Amino acid sequence: MKRNERVGENLNQALHRVMESHEDVYLIGEDVLDPYGGAFNITKGLSDRFADRVLTTPISENAILGVANGLALTGNKPIAEMMFGDFITLAFDQIVNFSAKSVSMYGATHLMHLVVRCPVGGRRGYGPTHSQSPQKHFLGVPDLHLFELSPFHDNAKVVEGMVELGKPCIFFEDKVLYTERRHQGGPVADLFSLEFTGEDPFPVARLFIEDTDPDLVVVAPGGLAQRAVDAARELFLEHEIACEIHVPSALYPFDARLLAEPVARAGRVCVVEDAPPGGSWGAEVAHQLYSTCWDSLRAPVRLVHSADSVIPTALHLERDVLVSSESLGLALKELAQ
């Protein structure tokens, strides 16, 4: 029986495809050359095939983005890799003050085909400076688009869509997903049907239980998707609480109108994320849901996030800080009552 490919393999093939079909796509980052192929092997095989367009760099995230911005400004389509997403703070000025602003600050719209890849998240025991989820620090920057890797989307379409968007994109990739199998048909966790809503190449994955009205809607980006599935499965089998899970590919700008119909049926919504509380993506989604779905809500939008803490290295302490399927399940059960 043919096995489903891993999410990391799917992402690697997406990069191969986009570099094969676009001669103006460059890959730039630390240790991205073969045989290593990046810290997580996602760029494996690319430097052997496209030697003049895969550029390895010194350890300077600011310089990586500076070179990538120059390539994008001159009409090329660079993909820059941060070895760990935590290090993107070292390139904050290049992204916010150059990548994003270059789209409109020269008197006419200038397309910036730039993608920044960011491995993020914990659950690997990497500690406080290699486990963060920094998505919220890039919300609300004009012309800067944020996306997230998921086990349900075909990354060939997502990567191609970001490369062709013409506006700088940051692609957040939960590291744990790299080794997990991508869903490629059939029920999810032997319970949920899967379909996509919204438009390609960035639709929202919708997981639902056939012939059952949802009691709750759960909005979970890709890194939280499996934990949301585990929590929702347990709730249905043990307590007959039905959840409908929505996994967006595009984090920002986010269009909450895609959730209006399921929210109208359920009346209760939970938004879950791995970042700590305060000024977060979940808060932005909740704000939009209040504006869009106010008449349908039967309870305040519930936010579930990591603890207000640095992320410990010791695994048993890390588990107490990050969102787990168990802690999410308790929050969902409370919301349903």
Buried (B, 14 or more C-beta within 10 A) or exposed (E): EEEBBBBBBBBBBBBBBBBEEBEBBBBBBBBBBBEBBBBBBBBBBBBEEBEEBBBBBEEBBEBBBBBBBEBBBEEBBBBBBBBBBBBBBBBBEBBBEBBBBBBBEEEEEBBBBBBBBBBBBBBEBBBBEBBBBBBBBBBEBEBBBBBBBBBBBBBBBBBBBBBEBBBBBBBBBBBBBBEBBBBEEEEBBEBBEBEBBBEEBBBBBBBBBEEEEBBBBBBBBBBBBBBBBBBBBBBBEEBEBBBBBBBBBBBBEBBBEBBEEBBEEBBBBBBBBBBBBEEBBBBBBBEBBBEBBEEBBEEEBBBBBBEEEEBBBEEEEBBEBBBBBEBBBBBBBEBBE
